[in-house]
Amino acid sequence: MAPLNRALADSATGVAALLAEVGDTRVKWVEVFRDRLVVHPARQSEGAVIAAQLGITVATDYPATTPGFTMWTGRWNDLDLFVYSELRGTTRVVRSWPT
């Protein structure tokens, strides 16, 4: 995790570097925090490709939401980075707790 005393301006500079690396048109918006960036691709189908381009390899699937999605997480340029993408593989049925 990045140091808590990191300046918000440093993260904002990280956004400019990120957009230069992956392409401005491929990103819909970026959430900026002092120690992390959350990337929302223009097309969720490109999320995994964007994550791979940035060297992000850890993925967590969230199939219980509608629609489901995958969150790619890792470190990039001394920032924690999260990239949304479409759910990997086929959609799985998620069972709820018995009532």
Buried (B, 14 or more C-beta within 10 A) or exposed (E): EBEEEBEEEBBEEBBEEBBEEBEEEBBEEBEBBBBBBBBBBBEBEBBBBBBEBBEBEEBEBEBEEEEBBBBBBBBBBEBBBBBBBBBBEEEEEEEEEEE
